[in-house]
Amino acid sequence: MTTFPLEPTAAAAQDTIREEFAFFGDWSERYQYLIDLGRKLPPMDEALKTEEHRLHGCQSMVWIAVSGDAAKLDFTAASDSAIVSGLVYLALRVYSGRSADEILATETTYIADIGLAKHLSPTRSNGLAALLAFIKARAADAAAARVTH
């Protein structure tokens, strides 16, 4: 079980992801690594696997919940797909446990850098985009809430 964040900054997390994926020579190895990463996702409380927490835009079932405030947002998520679980793991590795400001300031560059964008099906790409949009939206909500209080 992994607790996020693993690296001190979102940028460092993306650098580590790039280094890890550069180690693998072909995409079958990279897909296997994604599946292995998905197995490291912390288990999500079954009570959170509800329609309210379901991420729409994914072909697979994905649930995501957020806790915390602008100072630190923690995301918990799960998927019924092994590869999607790996994609979720990577997104949480970059963004979970970070401040709203850091999340909003961090462009998601690792996806293109490791060649993921070219190797995902259109439905998985759409789902990943929906996941990242959800994370950014919750960070924007938290940042806005901080300003109004």
C-alpha positions in Angstrom: 0.0 0.0 0.0 1.3 3.4 -1.0 0.7 6.7 0.8 1.0 9.8 -1.3 3.0 11.9 -1.8 6.1 9.8 -2.4 8.2 12.7 -3.7 8.6 16.2 -2.2 7.0 18.0 -5.1 4.7 17.3 -8.0 7.6 18.2 -10.4 9.9 15.6 -8.7 7.1 13.0 -9.0 6.9 13.6 -12.7 10.7 13.4 -13.0 10.7 10.0 -11.2 7.9 8.7 -13.4 9.8 9.6 -16.5 13.0 7.9 -15.1 11.0 4.7 -14.2 9.4 4.4 -17.6 12.6 5.1 -19.5 14.0 1.9 -17.9 11.5 -0.2 -20.0 12.4 -0.9 -23.6 8.9 -1.6 -25.0 5.3 -1.0 -24.4 4.4 -4.5 -23.3 6.8 -4.0 -20.4 5.4 -0.5 -19.7 1.9 -1.8 -19.6 2.9 -4.5 -17.2 4.6 -1.9 -15.0 1.4 0.2 -15.1 -0.6 -2.9 -13.9 1.9 -3.4 -11.2 1.6 0.2 -10.1 -2.2 -0.1 -10.0 -1.8 -2.9 -7.5 -0.1 -0.5 -5.2 -3.0 1.9 -5.0 -4.2 2.2 -1.4 -7.5 0.4 -1.0 -10.5 2.7 -1.2 -13.2 2.5 1.4 -16.1 0.5 -0.1 -18.5 3.2 1.3 -16.9 5.7 -1.1 -17.6 3.6 -4.2 -20.9 5.3 -4.9 -22.4 7.1 -7.8 -21.5 10.4 -6.1 -17.8 9.5 -6.3 -17.9 7.9 -9.7 -15.8 9.6 -12.4 -17.8 9.9 -15.6 -16.0 10.0 -18.9 -14.3 6.6 -18.2 -15.2 3.4 -19.9 -14.0 1.6 -16.8 -15.5 2.1 -13.4 -13.5 4.7 -11.5 -14.3 6.2 -8.2 -12.4 9.2 -6.7 -12.9 11.2 -3.5 -11.0 14.1 -2.1 -10.4 15.3 1.5 -8.5 18.2 2.9 -8.3 21.9 2.1 -6.2 24.3 0.0 -3.2 23.6 2.2 -3.3 19.9 1.4 -5.6 17.8 -0.8 -5.6 14.1 -0.5 -7.2 12.0 -3.2 -8.3 8.4 -2.9 -9.4 6.4 -5.9 -10.1 3.0 -7.3 -10.9 1.3 -10.7 -12.1 -2.0 -11.8 -9.5 -2.0 -14.6 -5.9 -3.0 -14.0 -4.4 -0.6 -16.5 -6.7 2.2 -15.4 -5.7 1.6 -11.8 -2.1 2.2 -12.9 -3.1 5.5 -14.6 -4.9 6.5 -11.4 -1.8 5.6 -9.4 0.4 7.9 -11.5 -2.0 10.8 -11.3 -2.3 10.5 -7.5 1.5 10.2 -7.2 1.8 13.6 -8.9 -1.1 15.4 -7.3 -2.3 13.8 -4.0 -1.0 15.2 -0.8 -0.2 18.6 -2.4 -1.5 22.1 -1.9 -4.2 23.4 -4.2 -1.7 26.0 -5.5 0.9 23.4 -6.4 -1.8 21.2 -8.1 -3.0 24.2 -10.2 0.5 25.3 -11.0 1.6 21.8 -12.2 1.2 21.0 -15.9 0.8 17.2 -16.5 3.8 16.6 -18.7 4.7 13.0 -17.8 1.9 11.6 -20.0 3.4 12.8 -23.2 7.0 12.5 -22.0 6.7 8.7 -21.4 4.7 8.1 -24.6 1.5 7.3 -22.8 -0.6 9.7 -24.9 0.3 7.7 -28.0 -0.4 4.2 -26.5 -3.7 4.7 -24.8 -7.0 3.9 -26.5 -9.2 6.9 -27.1 -11.6 5.8 -24.2 -8.6 5.5 -21.8 -7.3 8.9 -22.9 -10.7 10.5 -22.3 -10.9 8.8 -18.9 -7.4 10.0 -17.9 -8.3 13.6 -19.1 -11.5 13.4 -16.9 -9.4 12.2 -13.9 -6.9 15.1 -14.3 -9.8 17.6 -14.8 -11.5 16.4 -11.6 -8.2 16.8 -9.6 -7.6 20.3 -11.0 -11.3 21.3 -10.4 -11.2 20.2 -6.8 -7.9 22.1 -6.3 -9.6 25.2 -7.9 -12.6 24.8 -5.6 -10.3 24.5 -2.5 -8.3 27.6 -3.6 -11.5 29.6 -4.1 -12.9 28.4 -0.7 -9.7 29.7 1.0 -10.2 33.1 -0.6 -13.8 33.4 0.5 -13.1 32.5 4.2 
